């Protein structure tokens, strides 16, 4: 099925909306998620309605708060370590501020009636729907129709008197003059059926959250969170996407830049939560360690559990490999809370605070096998290294988790782009571990959808709208990992399948003349990671699997 919701954008209304807030909720599908102008994800005080509700309006939440971490090397006459990161700050401690990098952040002083021009322009989250964009395109020159606040105040161009970059948020420039003019038909470029846009930076002041002496980057991060209202396609209806574009506005080149997504793990009542990682799917996840998620009072007030058949939630890197996954305890030990900016850098490098490497062992600090990924095995594998098989949830139910992408090189005036997806799944028949299996299957569908449609980084890097999205999942493979028989389900006729090893050598090919389920014997292949490519008249794509 085709969905004609490409990169279309805002709409028009007959009312002038009041100025937006410094936070907004993405809530067009089965997920309700809060995003802040300063870059915080799912920020909640634990006493109010959850800031990441899965499902929406269910009163139960996951991943109670999230933040970005960066570490990297500033290339000067000598290398300088830079870090921008935070977890739970106290008071005004922060490494991030809403808005773009500027020469002047607070240009006015004097009577309180004076306007702080910078914050009045940029301390917002812009919320726009596909329907609003289409309405604006159709009616921007209709007498009496007024654009919604977010379209009228879209930050397409930066204010030059403040030293802000000329081009900021993406827009369709109808007359090609480089100036965002909604009254002439220009409109913001967005993704999905609903979108939130926010810009934040690490440059405005000295860093105080990541530790004393932390050097700033001069990074300007543009975030676009979006979702699809597609009840017939659960893998989209239960998912939100976030696109991050990181601009280096400084005069320095950076190498060895790592980006982390940090969360205080939580599935409603966190006492029985567990976590894991899947490097093949570039995913880390949180799930319930018990078959029933009970109600609780965890010091923040009464919370309602999910009950029987609790969900699993996954965070997938879509266009960058996940290069690490870490867990640390809520204490001040060597495997505990980061206290200096060096600690953040070490965690992003798969090391603990005392330089001890992460371990692929139940004792992920004191074990024997160094690894980049903690708890890398599926919890359904009772012989593997998973939080469930290791029975760890009673020991670190207050642990924090983070996934890592990079390293990257970002030259002066350069940028990198990272796409991620947050999804949840509930297996209402198989139980809490079956929800992990379903969540992973859902991520395969999301990755296939992402790979075969122009969205995210690919869509925002071009000036034209992408082709309509094909929301049907393409090839599916299982089991993964596989020992002998790999089953391939294909909705595509006339498809060539090729299996490549890690060196890129073809080890197996086959052809599907019709839509079918095909079983392939891979028992003779050596253990390792393989890439399955498929090419048809309609779609091309790749999947990865692990041969045990």
N, C-alpha and C positions, 0 to 999 in steps of 0.2 A: 504494500500500500504506500502511495506517495503522500507526503504531507507538505503542502506548499507554504511552509513557514520558514523561509530562509532567513537572511539577515535583516528582514524587514523590521520596522521600528515604530516610533511613537504615534500618538493620535492627538486628536483635537477635541476639545470639549467646549460647551457654551458657557462654562464657568471658569474663572481664574482660580486655580487651586492655590491654597496658601503654601508658603515656603515649606519644603520638605524638612525632615528631621536629620539629626546626625546619625540616625540608624533607621533602617527599614526592614520589613519582612518580605521575603520571597515566599509566595503562598498560592501559586496558581494551580499546583497539582496536589499530590497526596502528601507533600512535605511542606512544613512551615519552618523557615530558617531566618534568623536575624543576622544582619551584617552591619557593622559600624563603619563610619567614615574613616576612622583611624586604622582600619584593617582587621579589627577583631571579628572573629567568627563565633556565632552562637552564644554571645555574651549574656549571661543571666546571673542573678544573685541567688539562685536556688530557691527563693521564696515565692517567686511569681510563676507565671506560665512558662514552661520550658521554652528555650530559645532555639532548639532544634527538635521539633515535634515530628515523629515518625510513628504512626500516621498523623496527619494534621488533625487538630481538634480532638485528639485522644487524651490530652492531659498528661502524657508521658513523654519523656525526652531522652536524648542521647548526646554524647560528646558535649559536656556542659559548656566548654569554652575552647576556642582554638586561636592560635597565633602563628605568625611566620617567624622563622629563624633564618638568619644569614650569617655565614662566616666566609672570609676570603682574604686574599693577599693583595694589598695595594702596592703596585710596582713603582718604587721610587729609587733613589740611589741605594737604598736598603729596603728590604721587604718589611711591610707593616701589616700586622694582623688587624682586620676590621671585623666587628661583630655588631649585628642589630638583632635583638631578640628580647622576648619577655615571656614570663609565665603569668603568675598572679602578682601584679604589682600592688604596692601599698601607697596610698596617698597619690601624689602626682608623678611617681616614678614611671618612666616610659622611654622607649627608643623610637616610637613612631608618632607622627602627627598627621592629622587630616590635611589634605591638599597637596599640590605639586611643589617641587623644589623652586625656590624663589630667591632673589637677591635681598628682598625686603619682605618680612613676614608681618610686621605690625607697623605700618608707616605713619599712623596717626597717634597723637597724644593730646591731652588736654581734657576739655569737658566730656563727661560721659555720653553726651548726646552725639559726639563724633562717632562715626562708623569705623570699625576696624575693617578696612576694605578687604583684606585677605580672607579672614574667616567668614565674612559675609558672602563671599563668592564660593568658597570651597569646603566649608565644614558641613557637607551634606552627603546623603546617599540619593542618587537619582533613580527613581523607580518608573519604569515604562513598560507598557504591554504592546504586543503585536497589533492588537486592535486599535490602540491609540495611534500608532504609527500609520496604519492604513487610513484611519480617519483623517489624520493630518495631511497625508498625501492627496486625499480626495478633496479636502475642504479648506486648505490653508489660505486660499484667496476668496473664500466665501464671506460675504459681508456679515458681521455679527458673530462669527465663530472665532473663539479665542483659544489659543494653544494652551494645553496644560502647563503647569509650572515647570515640570521637568524638561519638556521639549523647548519651551521658551528660554529656559536658563541652562540649557545643555552646555557643558564646558568644552565646546569644540575648539575655541581659541583661548590661549592664556593671556592674562592682562600684562601687556608689555611694560607698563610703568613699574610693575613689581619685579620684573626680571624673570617672569614665568615663560616657559617654552611657548612658541607661537601656536603649535598644534598640540592639542591634548586629546580629548575623547574623539573617537571616530565618528564621522558623519558623511552623508551623501551630499556632495557639493554640486548642486544642480547646474550652476553657471561656471563652475571651475575656477572661481577667483580666490579660493583658499580661505574664505571667510564664512563662518557659520551664520546663515541668515534664514531662520525659520519662516519669516514673513514672505520670503521668495520661494519657498517650497523645500528648502534644505531640511533634512531630518536626521536624527541620530541613527547610527547603525547599532542594532542590537541583535542578540541571538535568542532563539527560543520563543515561547509564547509570552513570557514575562522576564524582565531583566532588572537587576540592580547594578548601578555603576558607582564606583567609589575610587578616589585617588588619595594616596597617603605617601609619606616620605620619612626618611630617617635623618634628615638634614637640618631640621629647624632649630635644634638646640643640642646641647650635650646629652649623650646617652646616660640614663640613670637606672634603667631596668636590668641591663645585662651586666652591670658591675662597673665600678670605678675605673676610669682609664680607657674605657672602650672607645675605639676610634670609629667615627661614622663614615659611611660610604658616599653619601650624596645620591642615594637611590630614590627614584620616584616610581612607585608601584601603582599600576592601574589594575583594578579588579572588576571583572564583569561576572556576576553570578546570574544564572539563568536556568529555566526549567520548561518542560513541556507538559501541557495538559492533555494526556493521552491515556485515559482509563483502560482502553483496549490493549495497551502495551505496558504491562507492569514494569518492565525493566526501565522504561522512561518515566512512567507515572510516579515511581517510587524513588526518583533520582533527581539530584540537583547538580549542576555543573558550575565550575568556577574557572575562569580564565584569568591568569596573572601575566601581565607584561611588565617586566622590570627594566626601567630605563636608567642607565648610568649618566646622570647629569653632571658628574664631576669632571675634572680635568685629568683624572688618573685612570690608568688601565688596571683592571683587576684580573687575577688568575685564581684558580683553585676555589671558585665560589661554590658553596654548597647552600642549598635551600631546604629547610625543614618545615614540615607541617606538624605542629605540636598540639596535643589535646589532653585535657583532663578526661580520661576515659569514663564513660558512664552509660549504662543502659538502665535508666530510671533509678533503681536502688543499686548502688555501686558495690555493695559488699561482696557480691558473688560474680563480679565481672571478670572476664579473662580476655586476653589479646593474642594476636598472632600475625604472621606475615606470610606472603606468598610472592616470592621474587619473580616467578614466571608470569604472574598476572600483574606485577608491579603494584601490589595492593597490601595494605595492612588493615586489620579489622578488630572489632570488639564483639564479644558474644557473652551469653549468660553461662556461667559455670554449672548451674543446676537446672534441672528440667522445669522448675517453676521459679519465676521472678516474683518474690513475695513483697507485700507492702512493707514499708520500713519508716523509721525516723532516724535519720543519720546525722543529726546535729544541726541541720538546716531546716527542719520542719518535717512534717509528715509527707511521705511521697507514696504514690500508688504504683505498685509494680505491674509488669506486663502479664503476670499470672502464668498459666500454662502456655507452652509453645512461644517462648520469648523470641524476639527477632535477633538478627545479626546485622551489624552495620559495617560497611567497607569503605575505604578511601583508596581510590585508584589513580595513579599517575597515567595519563593517557598518551602523552606525546614524548615523555622523557622516562628513561628507566629509573626505577626506584633502586638506589644504590645502598640503602641502609635502613634498618628499623631498630629502634631502641626502646627500652623500658627503664625507668628509674623509680626509686622509692620516694615517698613523701617524708624524707628525713635528711639529716645532714651528713650521712655516711659518704664514702667514696662512690657508692652507687646510688646516691640520693640527689636532692635538688641542686641544680647548678647555682653556684654562688659568685663566680667570677666569669668574665667574658671568655677566659681560657676554657672554662668548663663547657660552655656552649659549643665552642669549636671542637673540643674533644668528642662530645656526644655526636656531633654531625660527622665525625670521622670514625664512628663505631668504636669509641673508647670511653671508659669511665674516667672520673675526675682524676684518678691517680695514674692514668695512662694504661690501665689494665684493659686489654681488648675485650669486646663482647664475646660471649661464648655460645656455641651451639650445644648447650647442655641444660639440664633442668636448673642447675646452678649457673645462671647466665653471667654471674660475676666471677665466681670461684672455680668454674669448670676448667676443662682441659683443651677444648677445641675452639680456637679463635674463629670468629665469624662476623660478617657484616650485618646479619639478620638474627635477631633474637626470636625464639619460638618459630622456626621456619616451616614446621610440618603441620599437616592438617590435623585438627583435633579429633577427627574421626579415626585416625591412625593411632591405635592404642600403643604401638611400639615406637612412635615417633617422638620428636622433641617438640611438644606443644604444651601450652599452659595447662590444658585439660589433662593430658597424659601425665604431666608432672605434678598434677594436683596442687597448683600454686595459689589458687585464688584466695585462700584464707590468709596467705602470707603477705600478699601485696595488693589488696583490694583498693588501696589508695594510690596505686602507681600511676605515673604519667606515661604517655606513649608519643612517639614521633616517627614519621617516615621522612626519608631524605632523597633528594634528587641532586644531580651534579656529580663531579665538579664541572663548572663552566668557566670560560674566559669571557669577560665583558669589557671591551675597550671603552675608552672615553667616548661618550655620545652613542654608545652601542646599546643593545638590549637583548634580553632573552625572553622567551614566551613559554609558559608552563600551563597545561590544561589538566585539571583534576575532576573527579566525579565522586560524589557521596551517594551511596545507595543503601537501602535496607531490604531485607527479605525475611519472611515468616513462613516456615513450613508448618502448617497447621495440622499435619498428620504425623510427621516424623520426629518432631521435638527440637530441642535447642541446638543440637549439633547438626541436625538436618538443615536448619536455617543457615548454617555456615555454608553447606554445600550448595543450597539454592542461591545464596548471595554470590558465591563465586561463579556460578553459571550465569547469573544476571550480569556480572561484570564482563564476562565474555561477550554477551550480547551488546553491552554498552560499548565495549572496545570495537566490536565489528561495526556498529552504527557510526562510531566516531571515525573509524578508518575509511569508511566508504561514503562519507558525506563531508562537504566542506563546511566545517563548523570550527569553533574555537580559534586557535592561532591561525589556521589556514584561512578562515573566513575573514578575520580582521586584518590580514596582511594584504588583501586585494581590494580593489576599488569597486568591484561589482558583486552583486548578490550571487550566492551559490545556487546550484541546482536544488530542486525540492528534495527534502530528506526522504530516504527510504527507511521507514521505521521497522520493517520486518527484519528479524535477525537472519544473517546469512548462514555460513557454515557453522555447525556445532561439532565439537569433538569431545569424546569421553571414552574411558576414564582418563583423567589427567591428574597425577602421573599414570603411566600405562606400563604394564609388564609384557603383554603379548599381543592382545587384540585391541586395536584402536578402531572405534566406531566413528564414522563420519556421516553426519546428517546434512544433506544439501538440498535447498529449495531451488537450486540453479541447474538448468539443463546445459549440456555441452560445456562441461567444466573440466579443465586440466588441473590435476593435483600433483604437486611436486614437493617432496620432502628433502630438506637440506640439512646437513650437519653444521656444526659451529664454524667450520672453515668455509662454508658456502658451497660445498660439493654436493651434487645431487646423489641421493642414496636410494630414491624410489620415486616412481611416477605412476600415475594411473589416470584414466579418463572416465568421466560420468556422462553418459549420453542423455540422461533424464534425471528428473528429481528423484532422489532415492537415498536410502541408507546403505552405506558400504562399510564392510569390515575389512581391515587391513592387518595382516600379521606382521608385527614389528619385532617379534621375539629375537630375530637374528641381529638386530641393531645393537651396537654397544650402548651402555648406559650413558646418558647425557641429555642435553637440551637440543631439540630439533625445531626447525621452522617449517610449517606447512603453508605453501603458497597455493592459491587457487586463482584461476583465470577463466572467465566466461565472457559471453557476449555482453553481459549486463554489468558485471562487477568483478573487480580484482581485490585481493586482500591477503592477509597473512595471519596465522595463528601459531602459537608456540606450545610445545608439549614436552614433558619430561619422560624419558624412557628410563625405567628403573632397572 
